Amino acid sequence: MSNSSEIIAHVDGGSRGNPGPAAYGMTIETAQGQPVTALGKFIGRTTNNFAEYQGLLAALEYALSHGYPRLRVLTDSELMARQISGQYKVRSPDLKPLYDKARAMIARLESFSIRHVYREQNREADRLANQAMDNAERCTAPRAPGPQGPSTTPPKPQPIVATYQDGMLHPHTQLPLFEGEEVELEIRRKK
């Protein structure tokens, strides 16, 4: 690994309805408290525990892909912290594959620790998770009914510019989509 320093990740996951619309938030900083990265991601309809694990996996992926061999995770999920540290068994069939994946990623690190903290110590990760859920709700909110009832007008197409490279389209702006959403594309070559 190229980087010898430790990073600290705050992770949080949430679900509105449990199960319901869900997202995770993650912040990473150096051991000295300097911000490294932050991310909030909507993950569709699932449970809060599933979302918590997605936040942990995102932190592990970041550490491994950026060459950080030491990771300290702070989470307000007591369940996840105790499962990862071996104090609790993972009984949920939905969480077991995520747990197994996390343990495999942890094994690739030089050092790893996870600690349960109170929600007040995890505010930014919580804010990012809630912001991702809010953004997804705005993108999928039902339209207000007109005088004859709900609108049946199809949504207006949202033009975007993308570059085709290595067999994939890379949009120039972030798309207002949630994970797993299917869209219809109409491709026009730019003149």
N, C-alpha and C positions, 0 to 999 in steps of 0.2 A: 504494500500500500504506500502511496506517495506522501500522505500527510500524517504526521505523528501526533497531532493535537486531538484533544477530546472536544466533542461537541455535546451540547445539551439540547434535547428536544422536549418541548411541551406539546403533548398531543391531547386531543379531545374529539369525541364523536357525539352526535346527537341525532335524535329521531323525534319527529312531531307526530305522535300517535302510538309509536312503539308496538308494532311496526307502523311506519309511515314515512313521509319524505325525510331523507337522512343525508347527513354530510359529516365530514371531519375537518378539523383544523389542526395545523401543525406549525410551530415556529421552531427555528433552530438558531442557537447562538453559540459563541465560543465560550470556553470556560471563564473568560474574563468579562462576559456579558455583552460582547459585540454581536449585533444581529448578523445572521448569515443568510437565512431565507425564511419565507413564510408562505403558507399555502392553505387555502380553503377549497374543498372540492365536494360538490354534490354527487351522491352515489346512487340515487334512486330511492326506491321504497324498501326499507329494511328496519332492523332493530337498532337501538342505541349501542348495544354491545358489539354488534357487527361493525358499526361505524367506528367505534373506539379501536377495534383491531385494524381497520383500514388506515387509521391515523398512525398507529404503531408501524404498520408495514411501510407506509410512506416515509417515515423517519428512518427506518432501517435501510430502505432502498436508497435514500439520499446519502446516508453515511457510506454505504458500500460503493455506490457509483461515483462518489466524489473523493474516495480514498481516505476517509476518516476511519481509523481502526478502533477508536474508543467512543462509545456512545452512552450517554446517561439520559434516561427517559423519565420525565415527570408527567403523571397522569392523574386526573381526578376519578378514574375508574378503579376502585378498589378491587373489583372482580378481576379485571384484566391484569393488574399488577400482581395479584396473588396467584393467578393462573400461570403467568409467565415465570414467576419466581418459584413455582412448584409447591406453593402452600395449598392451592385448591386444584382439584381435578377439573378438566374440561368435560362437561357432560353434554353440552349442546352439540348436536351433529352439524349445525350451521357454523359453529365457531371452531370446531376441531381442525378443519383444513387450514384455517387462518392461523391457529395456534402452531400447527406443524410447520407451516411456512415461516412464521416468525422465528421459531426455534432453529430452523435450518439457517436462516439468515444471521441470527445471533451467533451461531457456531463459527461463522466466518469472520467475526470481529475479534480483535485482541482483548478487549474488555467491554463489558456491558453491564448496566445496572438499570433497574426500573424501581420507581418509588411512587407510592400513592401520596398525593398532595390534596389539600382542600381546593375547592373550586376557585376561591379568591386568588390562589397562587397560579391559576391556569387561565386567567381572564382572556388573554390574547388568543389562545387556541380556541377557546369557547366562542369568542367574538367572530373568528374566521369561519367556524363551522356554522354559526347562525347566519352570517352574511351569505354563505354559499346556499343555505336553504332559502333565505329571503330572495336571492337572485333567481333561483329556480322557480319559486312560486310566482314571481313577477312574469317570468317567461311562459308559464303554463296556466296562468290565472284565467278562469272563464270570462268571456266577454259579458258585459252588462246587457240585459235584455232590452230590445227595442220596443216600440209600441205594439208590435205583433208577437211578442215573446222573445225567446233567445235568438241571437243572431245566427243565421245560417250562411252568412257570407264567408267564403274561405279566407284564411289568413293571407295578408298581403305578402308576396315574396320579398325576402330580404336579400338584396344583391350584396355579394361579397367578392373580393378579389383574392385569388389564390395562385400559388405557383406550383406547377407540376414538377416534381423532382424525385428521382429514385423510385418511381412507380407510385408515388403518393401525392395527393393534393395538400398543400400547406397553406392554410388561410392566413392572410395578412393581419387579421384582427381576431380577437376571441369571439367564438360563436356563442349565441345565447341558447345553448343546448344543455340537456342533462345527459349523464352517462347512460348509454344504451338506447337513447332516443333515435328513432329512424326518421330520416328526412328524404325528400325527393330532390334530386339535383338536375338542373338544366345547365349544361356547359356551353358557354359562348366564348369563342376566341377573342381576345382583346386585339383591337386594330392598331 
